[in-house]
Amino acid sequence: MVDENFLLEMQKLHIKMKDLVREYEMEDIYTGIWVSGFHSLDDYGEPAIKAMYSMNVDSREELNQILDFVYEMYDYEEDQSGPPDIDGLLGELGISLN
């Protein structure tokens, strides 16, 4: 069984992240999806993930851009074939690291 204190601490971190966005007045430009959870079994004994999330996404297009970034980073970590194209992915979101 998952420790309820752990879940409460995770929830506090999600709230703290949202508060930070507001503190820096970045609600209009911030985008993000945070998912935290744990592996479990459902009522039928099948594998499931119990999760909490917070999301600040303005459109399905923005959601797809974030998911594309996550997929590319996952693939990169799996094969370690070279550096990921972070500039290209962030550029699609209108973000520059320069």
Phi and psi in radians as a Rosetta constraint file:
Dihedral C 1 N 2 CA 2 C 2 CIRCULARHARMONIC -1.398 0.35
Dihedral N 2 CA 2 C 2 N 3 CIRCULARHARMONIC 2.365 0.35
Dihedral C 2 N 3 CA 3 C 3 CIRCULARHARMONIC -1.120 0.35
Dihedral N 3 CA 3 C 3 N 4 CIRCULARHARMONIC 2.153 0.35
Dihedral C 3 N 4 CA 4 C 4 CIRCULARHARMONIC -1.098 0.35
Dihedral N 4 CA 4 C 4 N 5 CIRCULARHARMONIC -0.534 0.35
Dihedral C 4 N 5 CA 5 C 5 CIRCULARHARMONIC -1.106 0.35
Dihedral N 5 CA 5 C 5 N 6 CIRCULARHARMONIC -0.656 0.35
Dihedral C 5 N 6 CA 6 C 6 CIRCULARHARMONIC -1.055 0.35
Dihedral N 6 CA 6 C 6 N 7 CIRCULARHARMONIC -0.835 0.35
Dihedral C 6 N 7 CA 7 C 7 CIRCULARHARMONIC -1.105 0.35
Dihedral N 7 CA 7 C 7 N 8 CIRCULARHARMONIC -0.684 0.35
Dihedral C 7 N 8 CA 8 C 8 CIRCULARHARMONIC -1.119 0.35
Dihedral N 8 CA 8 C 8 N 9 CIRCULARHARMONIC -0.708 0.35
Dihedral C 8 N 9 CA 9 C 9 CIRCULARHARMONIC -1.138 0.35
Dihedral N 9 CA 9 C 9 N 10 CIRCULARHARMONIC -0.708 0.35
Dihedral C 9 N 10 CA 10 C 10 CIRCULARHARMONIC -1.110 0.35
Dihedral N 10 CA 10 C 10 N 11 CIRCULARHARMONIC -0.734 0.35
Dihedral C 10 N 11 CA 11 C 11 CIRCULARHARMONIC -1.081 0.35
Dihedral N 11 CA 11 C 11 N 12 CIRCULARHARMONIC -0.705 0.35
Dihedral C 11 N 12 CA 12 C 12 CIRCULARHARMONIC -1.075 0.35
Dihedral N 12 CA 12 C 12 N 13 CIRCULARHARMONIC -0.681 0.35
Dihedral C 12 N 13 CA 13 C 13 CIRCULARHARMONIC -1.145 0.35
Dihedral N 13 CA 13 C 13 N 14 CIRCULARHARMONIC -0.703 0.35
Dihedral C 13 N 14 CA 14 C 14 CIRCULARHARMONIC -1.065 0.35
Dihedral N 14 CA 14 C 14 N 15 CIRCULARHARMONIC -0.766 0.35
Dihedral C 14 N 15 CA 15 C 15 CIRCULARHARMONIC -1.140 0.35
Dihedral N 15 CA 15 C 15 N 16 CIRCULARHARMONIC -0.709 0.35
Dihedral C 15 N 16 CA 16 C 16 CIRCULARHARMONIC -1.085 0.35
Dihedral N 16 CA 16 C 16 N 17 CIRCULARHARMONIC -0.680 0.35
Dihedral C 16 N 17 CA 17 C 17 CIRCULARHARMONIC -1.109 0.35
Dihedral N 17 CA 17 C 17 N 18 CIRCULARHARMONIC -0.757 0.35
Dihedral C 17 N 18 CA 18 C 18 CIRCULARHARMONIC -1.097 0.35
Dihedral N 18 CA 18 C 18 N 19 CIRCULARHARMONIC -0.712 0.35
Dihedral C 18 N 19 CA 19 C 19 CIRCULARHARMONIC -1.099 0.35
Dihedral N 19 CA 19 C 19 N 20 CIRCULARHARMONIC -0.664 0.35
Dihedral C 19 N 20 CA 20 C 20 CIRCULARHARMONIC -1.111 0.35
Dihedral N 20 CA 20 C 20 N 21 CIRCULARHARMONIC -0.720 0.35
Dihedral C 20 N 21 CA 21 C 21 CIRCULARHARMONIC -1.058 0.35
Dihedral N 21 CA 21 C 21 N 22 CIRCULARHARMONIC -0.770 0.35
Dihedral C 21 N 22 CA 22 C 22 CIRCULARHARMONIC -1.165 0.35
Dihedral N 22 CA 22 C 22 N 23 CIRCULARHARMONIC -0.732 0.35
Dihedral C 22 N 23 CA 23 C 23 CIRCULARHARMONIC -1.001 0.35
Dihedral N 23 CA 23 C 23 N 24 CIRCULARHARMONIC -0.691 0.35
Dihedral C 23 N 24 CA 24 C 24 CIRCULARHARMONIC -1.599 0.35
Dihedral N 24 CA 24 C 24 N 25 CIRCULARHARMONIC 0.146 0.35
Dihedral C 24 N 25 CA 25 C 25 CIRCULARHARMONIC 0.889 0.35
Dihedral N 25 CA 25 C 25 N 26 CIRCULARHARMONIC 0.865 0.35
Dihedral C 25 N 26 CA 26 C 26 CIRCULARHARMONIC -1.950 0.35
Dihedral N 26 CA 26 C 26 N 27 CIRCULARHARMONIC 0.292 0.35
Dihedral C 26 N 27 CA 27 C 27 CIRCULARHARMONIC -1.003 0.35
Dihedral N 27 CA 27 C 27 N 28 CIRCULARHARMONIC -0.605 0.35
Dihedral C 27 N 28 CA 28 C 28 CIRCULARHARMONIC -1.337 0.35
Dihedral N 28 CA 28 C 28 N 29 CIRCULARHARMONIC -0.351 0.35
Dihedral C 28 N 29 CA 29 C 29 CIRCULARHARMONIC -2.104 0.35
Dihedral N 29 CA 29 C 29 N 30 CIRCULARHARMONIC -0.239 0.35
Dihedral C 29 N 30 CA 30 C 30 CIRCULARHARMONIC -1.295 0.35
Dihedral N 30 CA 30 C 30 N 31 CIRCULARHARMONIC 2.414 0.35
Dihedral C 30 N 31 CA 31 C 31 CIRCULARHARMONIC -2.333 0.35
Dihedral N 31 CA 31 C 31 N 32 CIRCULARHARMONIC 2.486 0.35
Dihedral C 31 N 32 CA 32 C 32 CIRCULARHARMONIC -3.121 0.35
Dihedral N 32 CA 32 C 32 N 33 CIRCULARHARMONIC 2.710 0.35
Dihedral C 32 N 33 CA 33 C 33 CIRCULARHARMONIC -2.354 0.35
Dihedral N 33 CA 33 C 33 N 34 CIRCULARHARMONIC 2.164 0.35
Dihedral C 33 N 34 CA 34 C 34 CIRCULARHARMONIC -2.080 0.35
Dihedral N 34 CA 34 C 34 N 35 CIRCULARHARMONIC 2.174 0.35
Dihedral C 34 N 35 CA 35 C 35 CIRCULARHARMONIC -2.217 0.35
Dihedral N 35 CA 35 C 35 N 36 CIRCULARHARMONIC 2.258 0.35
Dihedral C 35 N 36 CA 36 C 36 CIRCULARHARMONIC -2.352 0.35
Dihedral N 36 CA 36 C 36 N 37 CIRCULARHARMONIC 2.411 0.35
Dihedral C 36 N 37 CA 37 C 37 CIRCULARHARMONIC -2.992 0.35
Dihedral N 37 CA 37 C 37 N 38 CIRCULARHARMONIC -2.875 0.35
Dihedral C 37 N 38 CA 38 C 38 CIRCULARHARMONIC -2.597 0.35
Dihedral N 38 CA 38 C 38 N 39 CIRCULARHARMONIC 2.735 0.35
Dihedral C 38 N 39 CA 39 C 39 CIRCULARHARMONIC -1.349 0.35
Dihedral N 39 CA 39 C 39 N 40 CIRCULARHARMONIC 2.489 0.35
Dihedral C 39 N 40 CA 40 C 40 CIRCULARHARMONIC -2.667 0.35
Dihedral N 40 CA 40 C 40 N 41 CIRCULARHARMONIC -3.079 0.35
Dihedral C 40 N 41 CA 41 C 41 CIRCULARHARMONIC -2.069 0.35
Dihedral N 41 CA 41 C 41 N 42 CIRCULARHARMONIC 2.449 0.35
Dihedral C 41 N 42 CA 42 C 42 CIRCULARHARMONIC -1.393 0.35
Dihedral N 42 CA 42 C 42 N 43 CIRCULARHARMONIC -3.041 0.35
Dihedral C 42 N 43 CA 43 C 43 CIRCULARHARMONIC -1.093 0.35
Dihedral N 43 CA 43 C 43 N 44 CIRCULARHARMONIC -0.320 0.35
Dihedral C 43 N 44 CA 44 C 44 CIRCULARHARMONIC -1.779 0.35
Dihedral N 44 CA 44 C 44 N 45 CIRCULARHARMONIC 0.139 0.35
Dihedral C 44 N 45 CA 45 C 45 CIRCULARHARMONIC 1.419 0.35
Dihedral N 45 CA 45 C 45 N 46 CIRCULARHARMONIC 0.173 0.35
Dihedral C 45 N 46 CA 46 C 46 CIRCULARHARMONIC -1.526 0.35
Dihedral N 46 CA 46 C 46 N 47 CIRCULARHARMONIC 2.557 0.35
Dihedral C 46 N 47 CA 47 C 47 CIRCULARHARMONIC -1.035 0.35
Dihedral N 47 CA 47 C 47 N 48 CIRCULARHARMONIC 2.428 0.35
Dihedral C 47 N 48 CA 48 C 48 CIRCULARHARMONIC -2.608 0.35
Dihedral N 48 CA 48 C 48 N 49 CIRCULARHARMONIC 2.839 0.35
Dihedral C 48 N 49 CA 49 C 49 CIRCULARHARMONIC -2.037 0.35
Dihedral N 49 CA 49 C 49 N 50 CIRCULARHARMONIC 2.207 0.35
Dihedral C 49 N 50 CA 50 C 50 CIRCULARHARMONIC -1.722 0.35
Dihedral N 50 CA 50 C 50 N 51 CIRCULARHARMONIC 2.167 0.35
Dihedral C 50 N 51 CA 51 C 51 CIRCULARHARMONIC -2.470 0.35
Dihedral N 51 CA 51 C 51 N 52 CIRCULARHARMONIC 2.774 0.35
Dihedral C 51 N 52 CA 52 C 52 CIRCULARHARMONIC -2.120 0.35
Dihedral N 52 CA 52 C 52 N 53 CIRCULARHARMONIC 2.725 0.35
Dihedral C 52 N 53 CA 53 C 53 CIRCULARHARMONIC -2.618 0.35
Dihedral N 53 CA 53 C 53 N 54 CIRCULARHARMONIC 2.815 0.35
Dihedral C 53 N 54 CA 54 C 54 CIRCULARHARMONIC -2.391 0.35
Dihedral N 54 CA 54 C 54 N 55 CIRCULARHARMONIC 2.495 0.35
Dihedral C 54 N 55 CA 55 C 55 CIRCULARHARMONIC -2.482 0.35
Dihedral N 55 CA 55 C 55 N 56 CIRCULARHARMONIC 2.360 0.35
Dihedral C 55 N 56 CA 56 C 56 CIRCULARHARMONIC -2.309 0.35
Dihedral N 56 CA 56 C 56 N 57 CIRCULARHARMONIC 1.539 0.35
Dihedral C 56 N 57 CA 57 C 57 CIRCULARHARMONIC -2.335 0.35
Dihedral N 57 CA 57 C 57 N 58 CIRCULARHARMONIC 2.308 0.35
Dihedral C 57 N 58 CA 58 C 58 CIRCULARHARMONIC -1.543 0.35
Dihedral N 58 CA 58 C 58 N 59 CIRCULARHARMONIC -0.353 0.35
Dihedral C 58 N 59 CA 59 C 59 CIRCULARHARMONIC -2.756 0.35
Dihedral N 59 CA 59 C 59 N 60 CIRCULARHARMONIC 2.889 0.35
Dihedral C 59 N 60 CA 60 C 60 CIRCULARHARMONIC -1.129 0.35
Dihedral N 60 CA 60 C 60 N 61 CIRCULARHARMONIC -0.590 0.35
Dihedral C 60 N 61 CA 61 C 61 CIRCULARHARMONIC -1.081 0.35
Dihedral N 61 CA 61 C 61 N 62 CIRCULARHARMONIC -0.793 0.35
Dihedral C 61 N 62 CA 62 C 62 CIRCULARHARMONIC -1.121 0.35
Dihedral N 62 CA 62 C 62 N 63 CIRCULARHARMONIC -0.706 0.35
Dihedral C 62 N 63 CA 63 C 63 CIRCULARHARMONIC -1.033 0.35
Dihedral N 63 CA 63 C 63 N 64 CIRCULARHARMONIC -0.795 0.35
Dihedral C 63 N 64 CA 64 C 64 CIRCULARHARMONIC -1.109 0.35
Dihedral N 64 CA 64 C 64 N 65 CIRCULARHARMONIC -0.647 0.35
Dihedral C 64 N 65 CA 65 C 65 CIRCULARHARMONIC -1.114 0.35
Dihedral N 65 CA 65 C 65 N 66 CIRCULARHARMONIC -0.736 0.35
Dihedral C 65 N 66 CA 66 C 66 CIRCULARHARMONIC -1.135 0.35
Dihedral N 66 CA 66 C 66 N 67 CIRCULARHARMONIC -0.775 0.35
Dihedral C 66 N 67 CA 67 C 67 CIRCULARHARMONIC -1.137 0.35
Dihedral N 67 CA 67 C 67 N 68 CIRCULARHARMONIC -0.668 0.35
Dihedral C 67 N 68 CA 68 C 68 CIRCULARHARMONIC -1.036 0.35
Dihedral N 68 CA 68 C 68 N 69 CIRCULARHARMONIC -0.736 0.35
Dihedral C 68 N 69 CA 69 C 69 CIRCULARHARMONIC -1.063 0.35
Dihedral N 69 CA 69 C 69 N 70 CIRCULARHARMONIC -0.803 0.35
Dihedral C 69 N 70 CA 70 C 70 CIRCULARHARMONIC -1.082 0.35
Dihedral N 70 CA 70 C 70 N 71 CIRCULARHARMONIC -0.779 0.35
Dihedral C 70 N 71 CA 71 C 71 CIRCULARHARMONIC -1.070 0.35
Dihedral N 71 CA 71 C 71 N 72 CIRCULARHARMONIC -0.759 0.35
Dihedral C 71 N 72 CA 72 C 72 CIRCULARHARMONIC -1.131 0.35
Dihedral N 72 CA 72 C 72 N 73 CIRCULARHARMONIC -0.707 0.35
Dihedral C 72 N 73 CA 73 C 73 CIRCULARHARMONIC -1.175 0.35
Dihedral N 73 CA 73 C 73 N 74 CIRCULARHARMONIC -0.643 0.35
Dihedral C 73 N 74 CA 74 C 74 CIRCULARHARMONIC -1.106 0.35
Dihedral N 74 CA 74 C 74 N 75 CIRCULARHARMONIC -0.843 0.35
Dihedral C 74 N 75 CA 75 C 75 CIRCULARHARMONIC -1.056 0.35
Dihedral N 75 CA 75 C 75 N 76 CIRCULARHARMONIC -0.728 0.35
Dihedral C 75 N 76 CA 76 C 76 CIRCULARHARMONIC -1.043 0.35
Dihedral N 76 CA 76 C 76 N 77 CIRCULARHARMONIC -0.827 0.35
Dihedral C 76 N 77 CA 77 C 77 CIRCULARHARMONIC -1.130 0.35
Dihedral N 77 CA 77 C 77 N 78 CIRCULARHARMONIC -0.553 0.35
Dihedral C 77 N 78 CA 78 C 78 CIRCULARHARMONIC -1.205 0.35
Dihedral N 78 CA 78 C 78 N 79 CIRCULARHARMONIC -0.735 0.35
Dihedral C 78 N 79 CA 79 C 79 CIRCULARHARMONIC -1.882 0.35
Dihedral N 79 CA 79 C 79 N 80 CIRCULARHARMONIC -0.305 0.35
Dihedral C 79 N 80 CA 80 C 80 CIRCULARHARMONIC 0.843 0.35
Dihedral N 80 CA 80 C 80 N 81 CIRCULARHARMONIC 0.669 0.35
Dihedral C 80 N 81 CA 81 C 81 CIRCULARHARMONIC -1.390 0.35
Dihedral N 81 CA 81 C 81 N 82 CIRCULARHARMONIC -0.204 0.35
Dihedral C 81 N 82 CA 82 C 82 CIRCULARHARMONIC 2.896 0.35
Dihedral N 82 CA 82 C 82 N 83 CIRCULARHARMONIC 3.054 0.35
Dihedral C 82 N 83 CA 83 C 83 CIRCULARHARMONIC -1.203 0.35
Dihedral N 83 CA 83 C 83 N 84 CIRCULARHARMONIC 2.466 0.35
Dihedral C 83 N 84 CA 84 C 84 CIRCULARHARMONIC -1.217 0.35
Dihedral N 84 CA 84 C 84 N 85 CIRCULARHARMONIC 2.708 0.35
Dihedral C 84 N 85 CA 85 C 85 CIRCULARHARMONIC -1.512 0.35
Dihedral N 85 CA 85 C 85 N 86 CIRCULARHARMONIC 1.203 0.35
Dihedral C 85 N 86 CA 86 C 86 CIRCULARHARMONIC -1.135 0.35
Dihedral N 86 CA 86 C 86 N 87 CIRCULARHARMONIC -0.721 0.35
Dihedral C 86 N 87 CA 87 C 87 CIRCULARHARMONIC -1.025 0.35
Dihedral N 87 CA 87 C 87 N 88 CIRCULARHARMONIC -0.754 0.35
Dihedral C 87 N 88 CA 88 C 88 CIRCULARHARMONIC -1.131 0.35
Dihedral N 88 CA 88 C 88 N 89 CIRCULARHARMONIC -0.756 0.35
Dihedral C 88 N 89 CA 89 C 89 CIRCULARHARMONIC -1.164 0.35
Dihedral N 89 CA 89 C 89 N 90 CIRCULARHARMONIC -0.775 0.35
Dihedral C 89 N 90 CA 90 C 90 CIRCULARHARMONIC -1.185 0.35
Dihedral N 90 CA 90 C 90 N 91 CIRCULARHARMONIC -0.609 0.35
Dihedral C 90 N 91 CA 91 C 91 CIRCULARHARMONIC -1.047 0.35
Dihedral N 91 CA 91 C 91 N 92 CIRCULARHARMONIC -0.628 0.35
Dihedral C 91 N 92 CA 92 C 92 CIRCULARHARMONIC -1.091 0.35
Dihedral N 92 CA 92 C 92 N 93 CIRCULARHARMONIC -0.475 0.35
Dihedral C 92 N 93 CA 93 C 93 CIRCULARHARMONIC -1.577 0.35
Dihedral N 93 CA 93 C 93 N 94 CIRCULARHARMONIC 0.003 0.35
Dihedral C 93 N 94 CA 94 C 94 CIRCULARHARMONIC 1.395 0.35
Dihedral N 94 CA 94 C 94 N 95 CIRCULARHARMONIC 0.407 0.35
Dihedral C 94 N 95 CA 95 C 95 CIRCULARHARMONIC -1.941 0.35
Dihedral N 95 CA 95 C 95 N 96 CIRCULARHARMONIC 2.383 0.35
Dihedral C 95 N 96 CA 96 C 96 CIRCULARHARMONIC -2.171 0.35
Dihedral N 96 CA 96 C 96 N 97 CIRCULARHARMONIC 2.425 0.35
Dihedral C 96 N 97 CA 97 C 97 CIRCULARHARMONIC -1.584 0.35
Dihedral N 97 CA 97 C 97 N 98 CIRCULARHARMONIC 0.019 0.35
